[in-house]
Amino acid sequence: MSKRRRIVAALGLGAGLGAFGLTPLRAATPAEERAAPEEPWDVLVVGSGAAGLSAALAAYEAGAERVAVLEKMAIAGGHTLVASGSVNAYDPEGQKRMGRSDSTEAFFRDTYEGGGRRGDPDLISVLVHESEPMLAWLKGHGVPFDPELFEAYNGVFPRAHRTVMRRHGFVYVETLARVAKRRGIPILFRHRAQKLLLTDGAVTGVECRTPQGIKTLRARSVVLATGGFGASAALRMRWAPIFDETYYTTYAAGSSHLDPATGDGIRMAEAAGAALRDMDAVMAIPFWGGRVLDYPGAEIFLTLGGRRFTDETGTWQSVLEDLSRLGEKEFWVITDARSRKGATFATKVQQGTVRTAQDLSELAIRMGIPANALRAEMEKYNRAADLGRDEEFGRTRFTQRIETPPFYFGRERFDIHYTCGGVAITAKAEVKNTDDLPIAGLFAAGEVTGGVHGNFRLGGNGLTDAFVFGRVAGRSAALRAKTLKGA
């Protein structure tokens, strides 16, 4: 089995793609890679996730004539490929349709406050004000969005969008990659960037490792869209020692070795003199276990002994802290038949990660906890849901009682999901050096950057960041290339 097929199989992407009209992306053959246009490129984009594909298309649309994407894996998409797909955006028409209202001021405030007031206000302003045209841009390229807006898990307001299809992240990648192909933008697979080329302080290309050996690609502008450093235990422990080698990542269940978020872009940029910020802000979430919902308010979390221990709608950081205070690593998650299940639901039930019980007595037996204790916890929870307030943990968001069988339950643990820190950028997505000045020819977007989220990323803002700043970086990179060419 090829490396690409092993990755697709491990991520569960090989089966069922045809069910919603999508086909897996094909890696370029060695002959195609050798036939790729000679340098210099106008814009080289490193990484083919949401940020990278957005940057490449935006650069092309802004007039860059020769644009290429470098991808170290044998398949496009990075973390976006397996993302649950929530995209926050200012969408006044959508809010009106849902009988609500939103504002750019509220979106800004939620993001700034949610990040502990550590985010860069200029970057947050770009995120907020560019989110509406970003959404229109994605729709214009064929992304089929569900008209219903919702509050993403660890969000604070129902401004999240997702596609009408099941594998939301895959839809974004497949759609944008298809458009890139039509525009003649090559994705050079198995090209792992390892060094930025510098000439008189300006970035002028990328050195990468390919199956055929080391290759040097010259470019007038380079966009880093390589993702974060969550899969690098060495980098995590350098900045956030609590997240040691015992933590996996949410990219693939029970593993980190397939995860492409190894901090390549951060290492290259730092070696070229880039400033870093917010590197201690590493996010861990429960993902591959018993959780099956994409929104808060319809789950209860219990210790393995059957006791509730936290506000389930609080930040993941607060839930992790509450769990860690008990000296535990795992916990139970329970929901019922009434809740709206997310994209991982069917797979988790098929795999046995999530199981069912027809009543509380059966649920207690299957969880291995005393039936009276479980019944008491559920009754107390449902009384709080009726009142709209939980006095024990301060929870105020409930979308329903949890009482309608069958009950769905499973064990959960925290895995590394996102790194909020990275290279420092300007509002034009220019990478800044340690003197707070732009590094000529170098741009960045997405999880490789820091400053957009502060010390915590709100649910739904990660893909928004990637799409918005991918477009910003692509436009800025194209402008520099056109300027250098005298166009």
C-alpha positions in Angstrom: 0.0 0.0 0.0 1.3 3.5 -0.9 2.1 6.1 1.7 -0.8 8.2 0.4 -3.2 5.2 0.7 -2.0 4.5 4.2 -2.7 8.1 5.3 -6.1 8.1 3.7 -7.0 4.8 5.3 -5.8 6.0 8.7 -7.9 9.1 8.5 -10.9 7.3 7.4 -11.2 9.2 4.1 -11.0 6.3 1.7 -14.5 5.0 2.1 -17.7 6.9 1.4 -16.3 9.8 -0.6 -18.3 8.9 -3.6 -21.4 9.1 -1.4 -21.4 12.8 -1.6 -19.9 13.3 -5.0 -16.2 13.9 -4.1 -13.1 12.2 -5.4 -9.8 11.9 -3.5 -7.0 14.3 -4.6 -4.3 12.7 -6.7 -0.6 13.3 -6.0 1.5 14.5 -9.0 3.6 11.9 -10.6 7.4 12.3 -10.7 7.1 13.1 -14.5 4.6 15.8 -13.8 6.8 17.3 -11.1 9.8 17.3 -13.4 7.6 19.0 -16.0 6.6 21.8 -13.6 7.5 25.3 -14.9 11.0 26.5 -14.2 11.7 29.2 -11.6 11.3 32.0 -10.7 7.7 31.7 -9.5 5.7 34.9 -8.7 4.3 33.3 -5.6 5.3 30.0 -3.9 2.8 28.9 -1.2 4.1 26.3 1.3 1.2 24.2 2.5 -2.0 23.1 0.9 -4.6 23.4 3.7 -7.3 26.1 3.9 -4.7 28.9 4.3 -2.4 27.7 1.5 -5.1 27.0 -1.0 -6.8 30.3 -0.3 -3.4 32.1 -0.6 -2.7 30.5 -3.9 -6.1 31.3 -5.4 -6.1 34.9 -4.0 -2.6 35.5 -5.5 -3.7 34.3 -8.9 -6.9 36.4 -8.7 -4.8 39.4 -7.7 -2.7 39.1 -10.9 0.2 36.7 -10.0 0.9 34.9 -13.2 2.9 32.0 -11.9 1.7 30.5 -8.6 2.6 27.1 -7.1 1.9 25.2 -3.9 4.4 23.0 -2.1 3.0 20.1 0.0 5.2 17.8 2.0 2.5 15.1 2.2 1.2 12.9 -0.6 -2.3 14.4 -0.3 -3.5 18.0 0.0 -5.4 19.5 2.9 -3.3 19.3 6.1 -5.5 19.7 9.2 -8.3 21.2 7.2 -8.8 17.8 5.6 -10.1 16.3 8.9 -11.6 19.5 10.4 -15.2 19.5 11.7 -15.6 22.5 9.5 -17.1 25.3 11.6 -16.4 28.7 10.0 -17.3 31.9 11.9 -18.3 34.9 9.9 -20.2 38.1 10.2 -23.3 37.3 8.2 -26.1 39.8 8.7 -28.4 38.2 6.2 -27.9 34.7 7.7 -28.6 36.1 11.2 -31.7 37.8 10.0 -32.9 34.6 8.5 -32.4 32.9 11.9 -34.2 35.7 13.7 -31.1 37.1 15.3 -28.7 40.0 14.8 -24.9 40.3 15.1 -22.3 43.0 14.7 -18.7 43.4 13.8 -18.2 45.0 17.2 -19.6 42.0 18.9 -17.5 39.6 16.8 -14.4 41.6 17.6 -15.2 41.7 21.3 -15.9 38.0 21.5 -12.6 37.2 19.8 -10.5 39.7 21.8 -12.0 38.7 25.2 -12.0 35.0 24.3 -8.2 35.2 23.7 -7.5 36.7 27.1 -7.0 40.2 25.6 -3.7 39.0 24.2 -4.6 39.1 20.5 -3.4 41.8 18.2 -6.4 44.2 17.7 -5.3 45.0 14.1 -5.3 41.3 13.2 -8.6 40.7 14.9 -10.1 43.6 13.0 -9.0 42.0 9.7 -10.4 38.7 10.8 -13.8 40.2 11.6 -14.2 42.6 8.7 -12.8 40.2 6.0 -15.0 37.3 7.2 -18.1 38.4 5.3 -16.4 38.7 1.9 -14.5 35.5 2.7 -17.7 33.7 3.1 -19.0 35.1 -0.2 -15.7 34.1 -1.9 -16.0 30.5 -0.7 -19.6 30.3 -1.9 -18.6 31.8 -5.2 -16.1 29.0 -5.7 -18.7 26.4 -5.1 -18.6 25.6 -1.3 -22.2 24.5 -0.5 -23.0 26.0 2.9 -25.9 25.0 5.1 -28.2 28.0 5.7 -28.4 27.2 9.4 -26.0 29.2 11.6 -24.9 27.7 14.9 -22.6 28.2 17.9 -19.5 26.1 17.5 -18.1 24.3 20.5 -16.1 26.8 22.6 -17.6 29.6 20.6 -19.7 32.2 22.3 -22.3 33.2 19.7 -24.1 31.3 16.9 -22.2 32.8 13.9 -20.7 29.5 12.7 -21.3 28.1 9.2 -20.6 24.6 7.8 -21.2 22.7 4.5 -24.3 20.7 3.7 -22.1 17.6 3.4 -20.7 15.3 6.0 -16.9 15.7 5.8 -16.9 19.4 6.0 -13.1 19.9 6.0 -12.7 17.7 3.0 -15.3 19.7 1.1 -13.2 22.9 1.5 -10.0 21.2 0.4 -11.5 19.4 -2.5 -13.4 22.4 -3.8 -10.5 24.9 -3.6 -8.0 22.3 -5.0 -10.4 21.7 -7.9 -10.5 25.5 -8.6 -6.7 25.7 -8.3 -6.3 22.9 -10.9 -8.6 24.8 -13.3 -6.5 27.9 -12.8 -3.4 26.0 -13.7 -1.9 26.2 -10.2 0.2 23.1 -9.6 0.4 21.4 -6.2 3.8 19.8 -5.9 3.4 16.9 -3.6 6.2 15.3 -1.5 8.0 18.7 -1.6 9.0 19.3 2.1 10.2 22.9 2.5 13.2 22.9 4.9 14.9 26.3 4.4 14.0 29.8 3.2 16.5 31.4 0.8 17.7 34.9 1.7 19.2 37.5 -0.6 20.2 40.8 1.1 17.7 40.2 3.8 14.8 39.4 1.5 13.2 35.9 1.1 13.8 34.8 -2.5 12.8 31.2 -2.5 12.6 27.9 -0.8 14.8 24.9 -0.5 12.9 21.7 -0.2 13.4 17.9 0.0 11.8 15.8 -2.6 11.9 12.0 -3.5 14.4 13.0 -6.2 16.6 14.9 -3.7 17.1 18.6 -2.7 15.4 21.1 -4.9 15.8 24.9 -4.9 12.8 26.9 -6.1 13.2 30.7 -6.6 10.2 33.0 -6.0 9.5 36.7 -5.8 7.1 36.1 -2.8 6.8 33.1 -0.4 3.7 32.4 1.7 4.1 30.1 4.7 0.9 28.2 5.3 2.4 25.2 7.0 0.2 24.9 10.0 1.1 24.8 13.7 3.5 22.8 15.8 1.1 20.6 17.8 2.6 17.4 16.6 6.1 18.4 17.7 6.6 17.3 21.3 10.0 19.1 21.3 8.5 22.5 20.3 5.5 22.0 22.6 7.7 21.3 25.6 10.0 24.3 24.7 7.0 26.6 25.1 4.3 24.7 27.0 6.0 22.0 29.1 2.8 20.6 30.4 2.0 19.1 27.0 4.7 16.4 27.0 5.1 13.2 24.9 2.1 11.5 26.5 -0.3 13.8 24.5 -1.5 12.8 21.1 -3.1 15.2 18.6 -6.6 15.3 17.2 -5.4 14.7 13.6 -5.5 10.9 13.9 -6.9 8.9 16.8 -4.4 7.7 19.3 -1.4 8.9 17.3 0.8 11.8 16.4 3.2 10.4 13.8 0.8 11.0 10.9 0.1 14.6 11.9 1.8 17.1 9.5 1.7 20.0 12.0 5.4 19.6 13.0 6.3 23.3 13.1 8.3 23.4 9.8 7.3 26.9 8.9 8.0 28.2 12.4 11.5 26.7 12.4 12.2 28.1 8.9 10.9 31.6 9.7 12.7 31.8 13.0 16.0 30.8 11.2 15.3 33.7 8.8 15.0 36.2 11.6 11.2 36.1 12.2 9.7 37.1 15.5 7.5 34.6 17.3 4.6 35.3 19.7 2.0 33.5 21.9 4.0 30.2 21.6 2.8 29.1 25.1 -0.8 29.1 23.9 -1.3 25.4 23.1 -4.9 24.1 23.0 -6.0 20.6 23.9 -9.5 19.4 23.4 -11.5 16.1 23.8 -12.2 14.9 20.2 -11.6 11.2 19.4 -13.7 9.6 22.2 -17.2 10.0 23.5 -18.0 13.5 22.2 -20.3 13.5 19.1 -21.7 17.1 19.2 -20.4 20.2 17.4 -22.2 22.6 19.7 -22.4 23.1 23.5 -25.4 22.5 25.8 -26.5 18.9 25.3 -23.7 16.8 26.9 -22.8 15.9 30.5 -19.2 15.1 31.5 -18.6 12.7 34.4 -15.4 11.3 36.0 -14.8 7.6 35.5 -16.3 7.1 38.9 -19.5 8.8 37.8 -19.3 12.3 39.2 -19.9 15.5 37.3 -16.8 17.7 37.7 -17.0 20.8 35.4 -19.1 23.3 33.4 -19.3 21.4 30.1 -19.8 24.6 28.2 -16.7 26.3 29.6 -13.5 26.6 27.7 -11.6 23.5 27.0 -8.8 24.9 29.1 -11.1 25.2 32.1 -12.4 21.6 31.6 -8.9 20.3 31.4 -7.9 22.2 34.5 -10.9 20.8 36.4 -10.1 17.2 35.3 -6.4 17.6 36.1 -7.1 18.8 39.6 -8.7 15.4 40.2 -5.6 13.7 38.9 -7.5 12.1 36.1 -6.8 11.9 32.3 -10.1 10.5 31.0 -13.8 11.1 31.6 -17.2 10.0 30.4 -19.4 12.0 27.9 -23.1 11.3 27.7 -25.8 12.7 25.4 -29.2 11.4 24.2 -31.3 10.8 21.2 -32.6 14.5 21.0 -29.2 16.1 20.4 -28.0 16.9 16.9 -25.0 14.7 16.2 -21.9 16.0 14.5 -19.7 14.6 11.6 -17.9 12.0 13.8 -21.0 10.4 15.1 -21.5 7.5 12.6 -17.8 6.6 12.6 -17.6 6.5 16.4 -20.7 4.4 16.7 -19.4 2.0 14.0 -16.0 1.7 15.7 -17.6 1.2 19.2 -15.9 4.3 20.6 -19.5 5.5 21.3 -22.0 3.0 22.6 -25.7 3.1 23.4 -27.9 2.3 26.4 -31.7 2.2 26.4 -32.1 3.4 30.0 -30.1 4.8 32.9 -29.8 1.3 34.5 -28.2 -0.1 31.4 -26.1 3.0 31.1 -24.8 2.6 34.6 -23.9 -1.1 34.1 -22.1 -0.3 30.8 -20.2 2.5 32.4 -19.3 0.4 35.5 -20.7 2.9 38.0 -23.4 2.7 40.7 -26.9 3.1 39.2 -28.1 5.3 42.1 -25.1 7.6 41.8 -25.7 8.0 38.0 -29.4 8.6 38.4 -28.7 11.3 41.1 -26.2 13.1 38.8 -28.6 13.0 35.8 -31.6 14.2 37.9 -29.5 17.1 39.3 -28.3 18.0 35.8 -31.8 18.0 34.3 -33.1 20.2 37.2 -30.3 22.7 36.3 -31.3 22.5 32.7 -34.9 23.4 33.6 -33.7 26.3 35.7 -31.2 27.4 33.1 -28.5 27.6 35.8 -26.2 25.1 37.5 -25.3 26.3 41.0 -22.5 23.8 41.5 -20.4 24.7 38.5 -21.9 28.0 37.3 -23.1 26.7 33.9 -25.8 28.8 32.3 -26.1 27.3 28.8 -28.4 24.4 28.3 -30.1 23.5 25.1 -32.1 20.5 26.5 -32.5 18.0 29.2 -30.6 14.7 28.7 -33.3 12.1 29.2 -34.5 10.7 25.9 -33.2 7.2 25.1 -31.2 5.8 23.6 -28.3 7.4 25.5 -25.0 7.7 23.7 -21.8 7.6 25.8 -18.1 7.0 25.6 -14.8 7.7 27.3 -12.8 10.9 26.3 -9.3 12.3 26.8 -7.6 15.5 25.8 -5.4 15.7 22.7 -3.5 18.6 21.2 -5.7 20.4 18.7 -4.4 23.8 17.9 -1.4 26.1 18.6 -2.4 29.8 18.8 1.2 31.0 18.6 3.6 31.3 15.7 5.3 33.9 13.5 4.3 37.5 14.1 2.6 39.1 11.1 1.3 42.5 10.1 -2.3 43.2 9.0 -1.1 42.6 5.5 0.1 39.1 6.5 3.8 40.2 6.2 6.1 38.2 8.5 7.8 40.5 11.0 11.4 40.2 12.2 12.6 40.7 15.8 12.8 44.4 15.2 9.1 44.4 14.4 9.7 45.2 10.7 8.4 43.2 7.7 10.8 40.6 6.2 10.7 41.4 2.5 9.2 38.7 0.4 7.8 36.6 3.3 4.1 36.3 4.2 2.2 33.8 6.4 -1.3 32.7 7.1 -3.2 30.3 9.3 -2.0 28.3 12.2 1.7 29.0 11.5 1.0 32.6 12.7 0.5 34.1 16.1 -1.4 37.1 17.3 -4.8 36.5 15.8 -6.3 34.5 18.7 -4.3 35.5 21.8 -4.1 32.7 24.3 -7.2 30.9 23.2 -9.0 30.3 19.9 -12.8 30.5 19.9 -14.5 27.6 18.2 -15.1 28.4 14.6 -12.4 31.0 14.3 -9.6 28.6 13.2 -10.8 28.1 9.7 -11.9 31.7 9.5 -8.4 32.7 10.3 -7.0 30.4 7.6 -9.4 31.5 4.9 -9.2 35.2 5.7 -5.5 35.6 6.1 -4.8 33.1 3.3 -6.6 35.5 1.0 -4.8 38.5 2.6 -1.4 36.8 2.3 -2.0 35.8 -1.3 -3.0 39.3 -2.3 0.0 40.9 -0.6 2.4 38.3 -2.1 1.0 39.0 -5.6 1.4 42.7 -5.2 5.0 42.3 -4.3 5.6 40.0 -7.2 3.9 42.4 -9.6 6.0 45.3 -8.2 9.2 43.5 -8.7 8.3 42.6 -12.2 7.4 46.2 -12.9 3.8 45.2 -13.8 
